[in-house]
Amino acid sequence: MTEDRGLPVAPVAEWLTELGITPVETAEREGVRSWDLLLDGRVRRRVRATLILDPALALVGWVHYAPPLTDSVRRAYRQLLRWNDEIPFAKFSISTDDRPILSAELPALALSRDAVGVLLARLLAICDLLYPESAKWVDRISAKAAAGAEPDPAGRRLIERYAAELGELGSVGTDAHGSG
């Protein structure tokens, strides 16, 4: 590992390769690195996730969960707040352009390939879990993106690889869970 601002910098790009994930875009600005990913869950397709690493603070994984909210904003806000209460280790918020965001983070000192894998698997599994309740929101972005595209197995492999660490989320989208 190299050093940046006195703290270890995890080789996130190498870990993504080891996990079978190819970023669609990467960037670096002022020592902060990001990787944009496009992953399929067991249920929800073409989930766009971003990993942002500030080596001095944390790795944040976030998903533009749905397009900007429209006239059903109050109901959607209540739903997001309820999910914040019900789902551990992940939080929903609203971006400056009114898009619902799903996020999770890892402290810089806890970074490892498997920690990054679990974080991404958790985000995908949450997208799968909540898809039935939010399909009308998310299909405006994911259905268009998935049209004609073959499913990419990398996201499903992540969920399967880390199913034990995901607890109940690890079975979302399997026949035993009632879908997929």
C-alpha positions in Angstrom: 0.0 0.0 0.0 1.1 3.5 -0.6 0.7 6.4 1.7 -1.4 9.5 1.2 -1.9 12.1 3.9 -0.2 9.7 6.3 -2.9 7.0 6.0 -2.8 3.8 4.0 -4.4 4.0 0.5 -6.2 0.8 -0.3 -5.8 -0.6 -3.8 -9.5 -0.3 -4.6 -8.9 -0.6 -8.4 -7.1 -3.9 -7.9 -9.8 -5.2 -5.6 -12.5 -4.3 -8.1 -10.6 -6.3 -10.7 -10.2 -9.2 -8.3 -14.0 -9.1 -7.7 -14.6 -9.2 -11.4 -15.9 -5.6 -11.6 -14.9 -3.2 -14.4 -15.5 0.5 -13.7 -17.3 2.4 -16.5 -15.4 5.6 -15.4 -12.8 6.6 -12.9 -11.6 10.0 -11.7 -9.2 11.6 -9.2 -9.3 15.2 -7.9 -7.3 16.5 -5.0 -6.4 13.1 -3.7 -10.0 11.8 -3.7 -10.6 8.9 -6.1 -13.8 7.7 -7.6 -15.0 4.6 -9.6 -18.4 4.6 -11.4 -19.8 1.1 -11.7 -22.8 -0.4 -13.6 -23.9 -3.6 -11.9 -26.9 -6.0 -12.1 -28.5 -7.3 -8.9 -30.6 -10.5 -8.8 -33.7 -8.5 -9.4 -32.8 -4.9 -10.4 -30.7 -4.4 -13.5 -28.2 -1.7 -14.4 -27.6 -0.2 -11.0 -25.2 2.7 -11.3 -23.0 2.9 -8.2 -20.1 5.2 -7.4 -17.3 4.4 -5.0 -15.5 7.6 -3.6 -12.3 7.2 -1.6 -10.8 9.9 0.5 -7.9 8.0 2.0 -7.9 10.2 5.1 -11.6 9.6 5.9 -13.6 6.8 4.3 -14.8 5.0 1.2 -18.4 5.9 0.4 -20.5 3.8 -2.0 -23.6 5.4 -3.3 -26.3 4.7 -5.8 -28.5 7.2 -7.7 -31.5 5.1 -6.5 -34.1 6.7 -8.7 -34.5 9.7 -11.0 -35.5 13.1 -9.6 -38.7 13.0 -7.5 -41.8 14.6 -9.0 -45.3 15.3 -7.7 -45.3 12.3 -5.3 -42.5 13.9 -3.3 -44.0 13.8 0.2 -44.9 10.1 -0.1 -41.4 9.3 -1.5 -39.7 11.3 1.3 -41.7 9.3 3.9 -40.7 6.1 2.2 -37.0 7.0 2.2 -37.2 7.9 5.9 -38.9 4.7 6.7 -36.2 2.7 4.9 -33.5 4.6 6.8 -35.1 3.3 10.0 -35.6 -0.3 8.7 -32.4 -1.0 6.8 -29.1 -1.1 8.8 -25.7 0.0 7.4 -27.1 2.1 4.6 -28.8 5.5 4.3 -31.1 7.2 1.8 -30.9 10.9 1.1 -31.9 13.4 -1.6 -29.2 14.9 -3.9 -29.1 18.6 -4.8 -30.9 17.7 -8.1 -33.7 15.8 -6.1 -32.5 12.3 -7.0 -32.9 9.7 -4.2 -29.4 8.5 -3.1 -28.6 5.2 -1.4 -25.3 5.2 0.4 -23.0 3.2 2.7 -19.5 3.9 3.9 -16.4 2.3 5.3 -13.8 4.0 7.5 -10.5 4.3 5.8 -8.8 2.1 8.3 -11.3 -0.7 7.7 -10.7 -0.9 3.9 -10.1 -4.3 2.3 -11.1 -6.1 -0.9 -13.8 -8.0 1.0 -15.0 -4.9 2.8 -15.5 -3.2 -0.5 -17.2 -6.3 -1.9 -19.6 -6.5 1.0 -20.4 -2.8 0.7 -21.2 -3.2 -3.0 -23.1 -6.4 -2.5 -25.2 -4.7 0.3 -26.1 -1.8 -1.9 -27.2 -4.2 -4.7 -29.1 -6.4 -2.4 -30.9 -3.3 -0.9 -31.8 -2.2 -4.5 -33.2 -5.8 -5.1 -35.1 -5.8 -1.8 -36.8 -2.5 -2.4 -37.4 -2.9 -6.1 -41.0 -4.1 -5.8 -41.9 -1.0 -3.7 -40.0 1.5 -5.9 -40.2 0.0 -9.4 -42.3 2.9 -10.6 -39.5 5.3 -9.6 -36.5 3.3 -10.6 -37.8 1.8 -13.9 -37.6 5.3 -15.4 -33.8 4.9 -15.3 -33.0 1.3 -15.1 -35.4 -0.1 -17.6 -34.2 2.2 -20.3 -30.5 1.4 -19.4 -31.2 -2.4 -19.4 -33.1 -2.5 -22.7 -31.3 -4.8 -25.0 -28.3 -5.3 -22.7 -27.3 -8.8 -21.5 -27.2 -9.1 -17.7 -23.7 -8.6 -16.3 -23.0 -11.4 -13.8 -20.5 -9.4 -11.7 -23.1 -7.9 -9.4 -24.9 -11.3 -8.8 -21.5 -12.9 -8.1 -20.8 -10.3 -5.5 -24.1 -10.9 -3.8 -23.6 -14.7 -3.8 -19.9 -14.4 -2.7 -20.9 -12.3 0.3 -24.4 -13.6 1.1 -23.4 -14.8 4.5 -22.1 -11.4 5.5 -25.4 -9.8 4.2 -27.6 -11.8 6.5 -31.2 -11.7 5.3 -30.3 -9.5 2.4 -28.2 -12.3 1.0 -31.3 -14.2 0.0 -33.1 -11.4 -1.7 -34.0 -12.3 -5.2 -33.6 -16.0 -4.8 -36.5 -18.4 -5.3 -36.4 -19.1 -1.5 -37.0 -15.4 -0.9 -40.0 -15.4 -3.2 -38.6 -13.7 -6.3 -36.0 -14.0 -9.1 
